[in-house]
Amino acid sequence: MATAMKIAIVDDEQDMRQSISQWLALSGFDTETFSSAEEAVKSLGPDYPGVVITDIKMPGMDGMQFLKKLMSTDSGLPVIMITGHGDVPMAVEAMRIGAFDFLEKPFNPDRMTELAKKATNARRLTLDNRALRRELSDGTGIMNKLIGASPVMERLREDILDLGQADGHVLIDGETGTGKTLVAHALHAVGTRASKKFITFACAGRDEADLTRRLFGPDPDGQIQPLIEEARGGTLVLEDIEAMPMTLQARLLKWIDEQGTPPETRIIAICNLQEQGRTCESALRPDLYFRLAAMKITTPPLRARGEDILLLFTQLSQQFAEEYGCEAPEVSAQEAAQLLQAPWPGNIRQLINVAERSVLQSRRGSGSITSLLLSESDAPEQQTMTTEGKPLKEYVEAFERMLIDNTMRRHKGSIVNVMDELCLPRRTLNEKMAKYGLQRSDYL
């Protein structure tokens, strides 16, 4: 859900405050007004969900002092300064301190609306990135976004936190549906550029002329800023980089070299070739590949994540059950084993599809997870299971964990009810919950 943005208007002249507020309200903005900087400071704390438009010349705390105060509180807050004629040098100084932009009186209202749109978009991106960064900085948030306790997911989270703090460019590869774009977003959110722009661009499905125009410009109509300028100082994610023509790869490499070290703009390249039997290394110029792959992350396929499959399936089916207003389907031991053994060529996206369809068919009182797994594959039944066999003990433990987890959720942490349903003595239930890292407090 997009963050709702406000515009704080600060001016000691009531007529000016009202006219700006009315114009922006007609343009669809939610405004609030303040007659002084001192009054505004009380309401504009860190993570203020909006932007500020303020006059430079005001009694008491003037606009420049106000700007410095805001920047010390939240350096990512966009502040648009309104200046009088001849105050341009002061406005330039304000930009140096951290102002988003300035308007010189008398200004065009349409120009103010345009700046307000740019500023609110930038603020929304900053706040969204901060929220994701906070989530990724603690265990709870990481589990919410990058769920799983398998060794490959533990390693992925560690890599994100490590490489996120570095300044170098990154190459992300992995099979389709493994969350490569989410990883790119996480890398930006936990890094030093978290308050800067995060722009994604898909290279596939475009001809060379269009790619060149969007990346490097110029735009014939002068309406679209080249991405290398738009992303300046932040992160530019190039999805499907393998689709970029060699001539354009050479130009991208030249631009990367011109940035120097550390780069002003970080490139995160996403490659989608694993399932096609090719590699990113074969699709990119060697010099560009090694420049990007100095820091590389490979997102793990679902079939390599073991027990995470059951954990994800359980959460997804519960979410869909809530959405459709019904009970989540019960998973038998045989179906749990089949979920763990399935090859999952579509990875998380395929699992989402199976979870939703299982809820829909359960609501009708028919069908099975087994039939869904078969329908998801064009191969004969005996080929729908992965050849990466696991010991029986792993399947049993994974199912046991899922069963206890589901029962605890259903009974909202009532140990007595769980003991009765599963026919387990309290000591045995406690031991198994400790073994599988399940805590009663998580279900209350």
C-alpha positions in Angstrom: 0.0 0.0 0.0 1.4 3.4 -1.0 2.3 5.8 1.7 -0.2 8.7 1.8 1.7 12.0 1.4 1.1 15.4 2.9 2.4 18.8 2.0 3.3 21.2 4.9 3.1 24.8 3.8 5.0 27.3 6.1 4.6 31.0 5.5 3.9 33.9 7.8 1.5 35.5 5.3 -1.9 34.1 5.6 -3.0 34.9 2.0 0.0 33.1 0.6 -0.5 30.0 2.8 -4.2 29.8 1.8 -3.6 30.3 -1.9 -0.8 27.7 -2.1 -3.0 25.3 0.0 -6.0 25.8 -2.2 -4.1 25.3 -5.4 -2.4 22.1 -4.2 -5.7 20.8 -2.8 -7.3 21.3 -6.2 -4.4 19.3 -7.6 -5.2 16.4 -5.3 -2.7 17.0 -2.5 -3.4 16.7 1.3 -2.1 20.0 2.8 -1.6 21.4 6.2 -0.5 25.0 7.0 1.8 26.6 9.6 2.2 30.4 10.3 5.8 30.0 11.5 8.8 27.8 11.4 8.6 27.4 15.1 5.1 26.0 14.9 6.0 23.7 12.0 9.0 22.2 13.8 6.8 20.8 16.5 4.9 18.7 13.9 7.6 17.8 11.4 9.6 15.0 13.0 11.7 12.2 11.5 9.8 10.2 8.8 7.3 12.9 8.3 5.0 11.4 5.7 5.3 14.3 3.2 7.2 17.3 2.0 7.6 20.9 3.0 7.1 24.2 1.1 8.4 27.2 3.0 9.1 30.8 2.5 12.8 31.9 3.0 12.1 35.2 4.6 10.0 34.9 7.8 10.2 36.6 11.2 11.8 34.7 14.1 13.2 31.5 12.6 13.7 32.3 9.0 13.6 29.8 6.1 17.4 29.0 6.1 17.4 28.3 9.8 14.3 26.2 9.4 15.9 24.2 6.6 19.0 23.5 8.7 16.8 22.4 11.6 14.8 20.0 9.3 17.9 18.6 7.7 19.4 17.9 11.1 16.2 16.0 12.0 15.7 14.2 8.7 18.1 14.8 5.8 15.9 12.9 3.4 12.9 15.3 3.8 12.2 17.2 0.6 12.0 21.0 1.3 10.9 23.4 -1.5 12.0 27.0 -0.8 10.0 30.0 -1.9 12.3 33.0 -2.6 11.7 36.7 -3.5 13.1 38.3 -6.6 16.9 38.7 -6.2 17.2 36.0 -3.5 18.5 33.4 -6.0 22.0 33.3 -4.4 20.3 32.5 -1.1 18.2 29.8 -2.8 21.4 28.3 -4.3 22.9 28.2 -0.8 19.7 26.4 0.4 20.2 23.8 -2.3 23.7 23.3 -1.0 22.4 22.7 2.5 19.9 20.1 1.3 16.8 21.9 -0.2 14.9 19.8 -2.8 14.4 22.9 -5.1 13.2 26.5 -5.0 10.5 28.7 -6.5 11.1 32.4 -7.3 8.2 34.8 -6.8 6.0 35.3 -8.7 6.0 31.6 -9.6 3.8 29.6 -11.9 1.3 27.5 -9.9 1.8 24.6 -12.4 5.5 24.7 -11.8 4.8 24.4 -8.0 2.5 21.4 -8.7 5.1 19.7 -10.8 7.7 20.2 -8.0 5.3 18.9 -5.4 4.7 15.7 -7.4 8.4 15.1 -7.8 9.1 15.8 -4.2 6.2 13.6 -2.9 7.3 10.7 -5.2 10.9 11.0 -3.9 9.6 11.1 -0.3 7.4 8.1 -0.7 10.4 6.1 -2.1 12.6 7.2 0.8 10.0 6.2 3.4 9.3 2.9 1.7 13.1 2.1 1.6 13.5 3.1 5.2 10.7 0.8 6.2 12.2 -2.1 4.3 15.6 -1.3 5.8 14.2 -1.4 9.3 12.5 -4.7 8.6 15.7 -6.2 7.2 17.8 -4.9 10.1 16.1 -7.2 12.6 15.2 -10.9 12.6 11.5 -10.4 12.5 11.6 -8.2 9.4 13.9 -10.5 7.6 11.6 -13.4 8.2 8.6 -11.4 6.9 10.3 -10.5 3.6 12.8 -13.2 3.1 11.2 -16.1 5.0 13.0 -19.3 5.6 15.4 -21.0 8.1 17.2 -23.2 5.5 21.0 -22.7 5.2 20.7 -21.2 1.8 18.3 -18.5 3.0 20.5 -17.8 6.1 23.4 -17.3 3.7 21.3 -15.1 1.4 20.3 -12.7 4.2 23.9 -12.5 5.3 25.0 -11.7 1.8 22.4 -8.9 1.5 23.5 -7.3 4.8 27.2 -7.6 3.8 27.0 -6.4 0.2 24.3 -3.8 1.0 27.0 -1.9 3.0 29.5 -1.9 0.1 29.5 0.6 -2.7 30.4 -1.7 -5.6 28.1 -2.8 -8.4 26.2 -6.1 -7.9 25.1 -8.9 -10.2 22.1 -11.0 -9.2 21.3 -14.3 -11.0 19.0 -17.2 -10.3 16.0 -19.0 -11.7 12.8 -17.2 -12.5 10.5 -16.7 -9.5 13.3 -16.8 -6.9 12.9 -13.1 -5.7 15.8 -11.4 -7.5 14.0 -8.0 -7.6 13.2 -8.2 -3.9 16.9 -8.9 -3.2 17.9 -5.9 -5.3 15.5 -3.7 -3.3 16.8 -5.2 0.0 20.4 -4.4 -1.0 19.5 -0.8 -1.6 17.4 -0.5 1.6 20.2 -1.8 4.0 22.9 0.3 2.4 24.2 3.8 2.6 22.0 4.9 -0.3 18.8 3.9 1.4 17.5 7.5 1.3 18.4 8.0 -2.3 16.6 7.0 -5.5 15.9 3.4 -6.3 14.9 2.9 -10.0 14.3 -0.4 -11.8 14.3 -0.8 -15.6 13.6 -3.9 -17.7 16.0 -4.2 -20.7 14.0 -7.1 -22.3 11.4 -6.4 -25.0 13.0 -3.1 -26.2 15.0 -2.3 -29.3 18.5 -0.8 -29.1 17.3 2.7 -30.0 14.7 2.7 -27.2 17.2 1.3 -24.7 19.8 3.9 -25.6 17.2 6.7 -25.3 15.9 5.6 -21.9 19.3 4.9 -20.4 21.5 7.6 -21.8 19.2 10.0 -23.7 18.5 12.3 -25.3 14.7 12.1 -25.3 13.4 13.6 -28.6 10.5 15.3 -26.8 12.6 16.5 -23.9 10.0 15.0 -21.5 11.9 12.0 -20.1 15.1 12.3 -18.1 17.7 9.6 -18.9 17.8 6.9 -16.3 21.5 7.5 -15.6 20.6 11.1 -14.6 17.4 10.2 -12.8 19.1 7.6 -10.6 22.1 9.8 -9.9 23.5 9.1 -6.4 21.1 6.2 -5.8 20.7 2.7 -7.2 19.8 1.8 -10.8 18.5 -1.8 -11.2 18.8 -3.2 -14.7 16.6 -6.3 -15.1 17.2 -8.8 -17.9 20.6 -7.3 -18.5 21.3 -10.2 -20.8 18.9 -8.6 -23.3 21.1 -5.6 -23.7 22.9 -5.4 -27.1 26.7 -5.7 -27.0 27.1 -2.1 -28.4 25.0 -0.8 -25.5 26.9 -3.0 -23.0 30.1 -1.3 -24.2 28.5 2.1 -23.5 27.3 1.0 -20.1 30.8 -0.2 -19.2 32.3 3.2 -20.3 29.8 5.0 -18.1 30.6 2.8 -15.2 34.4 3.5 -15.7 33.8 7.2 -15.8 32.0 7.2 -12.4 35.2 6.2 -10.7 35.5 4.6 -7.2 33.2 4.6 -5.3 30.6 5.0 -8.0 28.2 7.9 -7.7 25.4 5.6 -8.9 25.3 1.9 -8.0 24.3 -0.6 -10.6 22.5 -3.8 -9.6 22.2 -6.0 -12.7 19.7 -8.9 -12.7 20.2 -11.8 -15.1 17.6 -14.4 -16.0 19.4 -17.2 -17.9 19.8 -20.1 -15.6 16.7 -22.0 -16.7 17.7 -21.6 -20.4 20.9 -23.5 -19.9 23.1 -20.4 -20.5 25.0 -18.2 -18.1 25.3 -14.5 -17.5 29.0 -14.8 -18.3 28.2 -16.0 -21.8 25.6 -13.3 -22.4 27.7 -10.3 -21.3 30.9 -8.8 -22.5 33.7 -10.3 -20.4 34.8 -6.8 -19.1 31.3 -5.8 -18.2 30.6 -9.2 -16.6 33.6 -9.1 -14.3 33.0 -5.5 -13.4 29.5 -6.4 -12.2 30.1 -9.8 -10.8 32.8 -8.7 -8.4 29.9 -8.8 -6.0 27.4 -11.5 -7.0 24.4 -13.1 -5.4 22.6 -16.2 -6.7 19.1 -16.6 -5.4 18.4 -20.2 -4.3 15.8 -22.2 -6.1 12.8 -23.3 -4.0 13.7 -27.0 -4.4 17.0 -26.3 -2.5 15.2 -24.8 0.5 14.0 -27.9 2.2 11.6 -27.4 5.0 11.1 -23.7 3.9 8.7 -25.1 1.3 6.2 -26.3 3.9 6.6 -23.1 5.9 5.9 -21.0 2.9 3.0 -23.1 1.7 1.4 -22.9 5.1 1.6 -19.2 5.3 0.5 -18.7 1.8 -2.5 -21.0 2.1 -3.5 -19.2 5.4 -3.3 -15.8 3.7 -5.5 -17.0 0.8 -7.9 -18.7 3.2 -8.4 -15.4 4.9 -8.8 -13.6 1.6 -11.5 -16.1 0.4 -13.2 -16.4 3.8 -12.7 -20.1 4.3 -10.5 -22.6 6.2 -7.0 -23.4 5.0 -6.7 -27.0 3.6 -5.2 -29.7 5.8 -2.0 -31.1 4.5 -1.5 -34.9 4.8 1.9 -36.5 5.4 1.9 -37.8 1.9 1.1 -34.3 0.5 3.8 -32.7 2.7 6.3 -35.2 1.3 5.2 -34.4 -2.3 5.5 -30.7 -1.6 9.1 -31.2 -0.4 10.0 -33.5 -3.4 8.4 -31.5 -6.2 11.0 -29.9 -8.6 9.3 -26.4 -8.5 10.5 -25.1 -11.9 8.5 -21.9 -11.3 9.9 -21.5 -7.7 8.0 -19.1 -5.4 5.6 -18.0 -8.1 4.6 -21.5 -8.7 4.2 -22.2 -5.0 1.9 -19.2 -4.7 -0.2 -20.5 -7.5 -0.5 -24.0 -6.0 -1.3 -22.5 -2.5 -4.1 -20.3 -3.9 -5.6 -23.1 -6.0 -5.5 -25.5 -3.1 -7.5 -23.1 -1.0 -10.1 -22.6 -3.8 -10.6 -26.3 -4.4 -10.7 -27.0 -0.7 -13.5 -24.4 -0.4 -15.4 -26.5 -3.0 -14.7 -29.6 -1.0 -12.8 -31.4 -3.8 -9.3 -31.9 -5.3 -5.9 -32.5 -3.7 -2.5 -30.9 -3.6 -1.2 -34.0 -5.5 -3.5 -33.3 -8.4 -2.4 -29.6 -8.4 1.3 -30.6 -8.5 0.6 -32.9 -11.4 -1.4 -30.3 -13.3 1.5 -27.8 -12.8 3.8 -30.1 -14.7 3.8 -31.2 -18.3 5.9 -34.2 -17.4 4.5 -37.7 -16.6 3.7 -38.4 -12.9 6.9 -40.2 -12.2 8.9 -37.2 -13.4 7.2 -34.6 -11.2 9.4 -35.4 -8.3 12.9 -34.1 -7.9 15.8 -36.5 -8.1 17.4 -34.7 -5.1 16.3 -37.4 -2.6 16.3 -36.7 1.1 16.4 -39.2 4.0 13.0 -40.3 5.3 13.8 -38.6 8.7 13.9 -35.2 7.0 10.4 -35.6 5.5 9.0 -36.9 8.9 10.5 -34.0 10.8 9.4 -31.4 8.3 5.8 -32.7 8.4 5.9 -32.9 12.2 7.0 -29.3 12.4 4.3 -28.2 10.0 1.6 -30.1 11.8 2.5 -28.6 15.2 2.8 -25.2 13.7 -0.6 -25.4 12.0 -2.3 -26.8 15.2 -0.8 -24.0 17.4 -2.0 -21.4 15.0 -5.5 -22.9 14.9 -5.7 -23.0 18.7 -4.0 -19.6 19.1 -1.3 -21.0 21.3 -3.5 -23.1 23.6 -1.1 -25.8 24.8 -3.9 -27.9 26.3 -5.9 -27.9 23.0 -2.8 -28.8 21.0 -2.0 -31.6 23.3 -5.5 -33.0 23.0 -5.7 -32.8 19.2 -2.2 -34.3 18.6 -2.4 -36.8 21.5 0.9 -35.6 22.9 2.0 -35.3 26.6 3.1 -31.8 27.6 6.7 -32.8 28.0 6.9 -34.3 24.5 5.2 -31.3 22.9 7.6 -28.9 24.7 10.6 -30.9 23.5 9.4 -30.9 19.9 8.6 -27.2 19.9 12.1 -26.5 21.2 13.6 -28.8 18.6 11.8 -27.0 15.8 12.2 -23.5 17.1 8.5 -22.9 17.8 7.5 -20.6 20.6 4.1 -20.3 22.1 4.3 -16.5 22.3 4.2 -16.4 18.5 0.7 -17.8 18.4 -1.0 -15.9 21.2 
